[in-house]
């Protein structure tokens, strides 16, 4: 099968190698450009837990002054690996979605134990900090990166893609979905995706791409990408 991956290369390089090892053709179309946002200095000793819903939040965080024994909550495996790579020791990972992450926090950190710091990007699909605050937690959200739509694509790659439309495409966020829709319309390829299976994280993400005709639309959590290959 021909598979299209849309995350930045550092977030999907292992998946590219995995799919290629299984005999699939893999194309890479990074839909977003990730950049750092400067943030005010933080006294991490004031917090009992730190929360990450993206590996990018860890990438752009100065972790030198953080006690690596601080209880660390991660949304999924990729984020967990990044957290451990910078030294976090007490890492609890959910199964790839924010709802599960919230439950892991409620289960493992009592609101009376202390404050939580939530480090995230500028745009998030679910206001986890507000949900935790409704549960009685004191949460400080710090924004340390933003994702902008990629406006520049290799013309030769686009031409080849239009001649060999993928069987599967994975889209990981609402922001990515908006960027992908823009890419499709700009390249006038709206009618070329009817035999493609669209894999999206969440209904809000898939809804953005509903105006394009797809073979099928599947919802998935990070970590389920290979499993989905056997569902089509």
C-alpha positions as CSV (number, residue, x, y, z in Angstrom):
1,X,0.0,0.0,0.0
2,X,0.9,3.6,-0.5
3,X,0.9,5.5,2.9
4,X,1.1,9.2,3.4
5,X,2.4,10.5,6.7
6,X,1.9,14.2,7.6
7,X,3.7,14.9,10.9
8,X,7.1,16.6,11.0
9,X,9.9,14.2,10.1
10,X,11.3,13.8,13.7
11,X,7.9,12.7,14.9
12,X,7.3,10.0,12.2
13,X,10.8,8.9,11.1
14,X,10.5,5.6,13.0
15,X,7.1,5.0,11.5
16,X,8.4,5.6,8.0
17,X,11.0,2.9,8.6
18,X,8.5,0.5,10.1
19,X,6.0,0.8,7.3
20,X,8.8,0.5,4.7
21,X,10.1,-2.7,6.5
22,X,6.6,-4.1,6.0
23,X,6.8,-3.5,2.3
24,X,4.7,-0.4,2.0
25,X,5.5,2.7,-0.1
26,X,5.6,5.7,2.2
27,X,5.4,9.4,1.3
28,X,6.0,12.2,3.7
29,X,4.0,15.5,3.6
30,X,4.8,17.6,6.7
31,X,1.7,19.9,7.0
32,X,2.9,22.0,9.9
33,X,6.0,24.0,10.8
34,X,6.7,24.0,14.5
35,X,8.5,26.9,16.2
36,X,9.4,27.9,19.8
37,X,7.6,30.5,21.8
38,X,9.5,32.2,24.5
39,X,8.0,31.9,28.0
40,X,8.6,33.5,31.4
41,X,10.9,31.8,33.8
42,X,9.2,29.1,35.8
43,X,9.9,27.8,39.4
44,X,9.2,24.2,38.8
45,X,9.7,23.4,42.6
46,X,6.2,24.9,43.0
47,X,4.5,22.0,41.2
48,X,3.8,18.4,42.1
49,X,3.1,17.3,38.5
50,X,3.9,18.3,35.0
51,X,1.7,17.4,32.0
52,X,2.6,17.1,28.3
53,X,0.2,16.5,25.4
54,X,3.0,16.7,22.8
55,X,6.6,15.8,22.4
56,X,7.1,19.3,21.0
57,X,6.3,20.8,24.4
58,X,9.2,18.9,25.8
59,X,11.5,19.7,22.9
60,X,11.1,23.5,23.5
61,X,11.2,23.4,27.3
62,X,14.4,24.1,29.2
63,X,14.4,21.1,31.5
64,X,17.8,21.8,33.2
65,X,16.2,23.3,36.3
66,X,13.5,20.7,36.7
67,X,13.7,17.9,39.3
68,X,13.4,14.9,37.0
69,X,11.7,13.0,39.8
70,X,8.7,15.3,39.3
71,X,5.6,13.3,38.5
72,X,5.3,13.5,34.7
73,X,2.1,12.8,32.7
74,X,2.3,12.2,29.0
75,X,-0.5,11.7,26.4
76,X,1.1,8.8,24.7
77,X,4.1,6.7,23.8
78,X,5.9,9.2,21.6
79,X,5.6,11.9,24.3
80,X,6.7,9.4,27.0
81,X,9.8,8.5,25.1
82,X,10.7,12.2,24.7
83,X,10.2,12.8,28.4
84,X,12.4,9.9,29.4
85,X,15.0,11.0,26.9
86,X,15.5,14.3,28.8
87,X,15.7,12.5,32.1
88,X,12.1,12.4,33.6
89,X,11.9,9.3,35.8
90,X,8.4,9.1,37.2
91,X,6.5,9.1,33.9
92,X,2.9,8.0,33.5
93,X,1.6,7.7,29.9
94,X,-1.9,7.5,28.7
95,X,-3.1,5.6,25.6
96,X,-2.8,8.5,23.1
97,X,-5.7,10.7,23.9
98,X,-6.4,13.5,26.3
99,X,-9.5,11.9,27.9
100,X,-7.3,9.0,29.0
101,X,-4.6,11.4,30.2
102,X,-7.1,13.2,32.3
103,X,-8.2,10.0,34.0
104,X,-4.5,9.1,34.6
105,X,-4.0,12.4,36.4
106,X,-7.1,12.0,38.5
107,X,-6.0,8.5,39.5
108,X,-2.4,9.3,40.3
109,X,-2.3,12.8,41.7
110,X,-4.7,14.1,44.3
111,X,-5.7,17.7,43.9
112,X,-4.7,18.2,47.5
113,X,-1.1,17.1,46.8
114,X,-0.2,20.3,45.0
115,X,-0.3,22.3,41.8
116,X,0.1,21.1,38.2
117,X,2.0,22.7,35.3
118,X,0.7,22.0,31.8
119,X,3.1,22.7,29.0
120,X,1.6,22.8,25.6
121,X,1.4,24.4,22.1
122,X,-0.5,27.5,21.3
123,X,-3.4,25.6,19.8
124,X,-4.9,22.6,21.6
125,X,-7.9,20.5,20.7
126,X,-9.1,20.0,24.3
127,X,-8.7,22.4,27.1
128,X,-7.2,19.9,29.6
129,X,-6.2,22.7,32.0
130,X,-9.8,23.9,32.3
131,X,-11.1,20.4,32.7
132,X,-8.7,19.7,35.5
133,X,-9.6,23.1,37.1
134,X,-13.3,22.0,37.1
135,X,-12.1,18.9,39.1
136,X,-10.6,21.2,41.7
137,X,-7.0,21.2,40.6
138,X,-4.8,24.3,40.5
139,X,-3.3,24.2,37.0
140,X,-0.9,26.6,35.3
141,X,-0.7,26.4,31.5
142,X,2.6,27.4,29.8
143,X,2.6,27.8,26.0
144,X,6.1,27.2,24.5
145,X,5.5,26.5,20.8
146,X,3.2,27.2,17.9
147,X,2.3,25.2,14.8
148,X,1.9,27.1,11.5
149,X,0.6,25.8,8.2
150,X,3.3,24.7,5.8
151,X,3.0,27.0,2.8
152,X,5.9,25.5,0.7
153,X,5.8,22.1,-0.9
154,X,8.2,20.6,-3.5
155,X,6.5,20.9,-6.9
156,X,8.0,17.6,-8.2
157,X,6.8,15.8,-5.1
158,X,3.2,17.2,-5.5
159,X,3.1,16.2,-9.2
160,X,4.2,12.6,-8.3
161,X,1.7,12.5,-5.4
162,X,-1.2,13.5,-7.7
163,X,-0.2,10.7,-10.1
164,X,0.0,8.1,-7.3
165,X,-2.6,9.1,-4.7
166,X,-2.0,7.2,-1.4
167,X,-4.2,4.4,-0.2
168,X,-4.0,5.7,3.4
169,X,-3.3,9.1,4.9
170,X,-2.8,9.8,8.6
171,X,-3.8,13.2,10.0
172,X,-3.1,14.0,13.7
173,X,-4.8,17.3,14.6
174,X,-7.4,19.8,13.6
175,X,-4.6,22.2,12.6
176,X,-3.1,19.6,10.4
177,X,-6.5,18.8,8.9
178,X,-7.0,22.5,8.0
179,X,-3.5,22.6,6.4
180,X,-4.3,19.4,4.5
181,X,-7.6,20.8,3.2
182,X,-5.8,23.9,2.1
183,X,-3.1,21.8,0.3
184,X,-5.8,19.7,-1.5
185,X,-7.7,22.8,-2.7
186,X,-4.6,24.7,-3.7
187,X,-3.4,21.8,-5.8
188,X,-6.9,21.3,-7.2
189,X,-6.9,17.6,-6.2
190,X,-10.3,17.5,-4.6
191,X,-11.5,14.7,-6.9
192,X,-8.5,12.4,-6.6
193,X,-8.9,11.0,-3.0
194,X,-12.0,8.8,-3.5
195,X,-10.0,5.6,-3.1
196,X,-8.0,6.9,-0.1
197,X,-8.7,5.8,3.5
198,X,-8.5,8.9,5.8
199,X,-7.2,8.2,9.3
200,X,-7.9,11.0,11.8
201,X,-7.4,11.6,15.5
202,X,-10.9,12.6,16.7
203,X,-14.1,13.5,15.1
204,X,-13.3,17.2,15.1
205,X,-10.3,16.5,13.0
206,X,-12.2,14.3,10.5
207,X,-15.0,16.8,10.3
208,X,-12.7,19.4,8.8
209,X,-12.0,17.1,5.8
210,X,-15.6,15.8,5.3
211,X,-16.0,18.0,2.2
212,X,-13.5,15.8,0.4
213,X,-14.8,12.4,-0.8
214,X,-12.8,9.6,0.8
215,X,-13.1,5.8,0.5
216,X,-13.5,5.5,4.3
217,X,-12.8,7.5,7.4
218,X,-11.3,5.9,10.5
219,X,-10.7,7.5,13.9
220,X,-7.6,6.3,15.8
221,X,-5.3,7.0,18.7
222,X,-1.5,7.4,18.3
223,X,0.1,4.0,18.5
224,X,-2.7,2.3,16.5
225,X,-1.3,3.3,13.1
226,X,0.0,-0.2,12.2
227,X,-3.1,-1.9,13.5
228,X,-5.3,0.2,11.1
229,X,-3.5,-1.3,8.1
230,X,-5.3,-4.5,8.8
231,X,-8.7,-2.9,9.0
232,X,-8.9,-1.8,5.4
